[in-house]
């Protein structure tokens, strides 16, 4: 089993090989299911000039937002500027290149990249600035635009449980973009809340097969809530 054991002992080892100018795919939606400790390791390493592909860029001071503080991100490919004031400022000041992509299209770009499909046609974005510079083709009397798939040098992913072979299970909505990102990285690193022995995971529950995963690390997580809304006291 030792030759298949993908568990690493440190975040430094988990992100070994990340270099300036690389493309990183990050799972998560808002702050739900984000690989917060792997992001923290990128911050610690000080890697710069990164292209980061993720639904959004965290919030000020947490998640991917911490990589904006020292301008480690050169380009952001995402769907949502969100609650991050620094993201908005750097975008408007021209300090950060941003490619805004419809959310479903972004998901399919990752899925296609992981499946070896170089591009696909979609009706989403036709007739909007999203379509500028892209090939348009008519199918069944409707216009579709050609979108290229996305792959990355690294994919950083948050799972719930994994075994030592790298088979991963996600928990509820924390699944979001994580399994899509996991398939599309040349090196895929997954941090999880629990590592179990091979055979302990129910095979039908596995959402990312270990064939896609290169490294697994056990982490502890803050799981910050982006916006907490509670019912007023009567």
Buried (B, 14 or more C-beta within 10 A) or exposed (E): EEEEEBBBEEBEEBBBEBEEEBBBBBBBBBBBBBBBBBBBBBBEBEBBEBBBBBBBBBBBEBBBBBBBEEBBBBBBBBBBBBBBEBBBEBBEEEEBEBEBBBBEBBBBBBBBBBEEEEEBEBEBBBEEEBBEEBEEEEEEEEEBBEBEBBBBBBBBBBBBBBBBBBBBBBEEEBBBBBBBBBBBBBBBBBBBBEBBEBEEBEEEEBBBBBEBBBBBBBBEBEEBEBEEEEEEEE
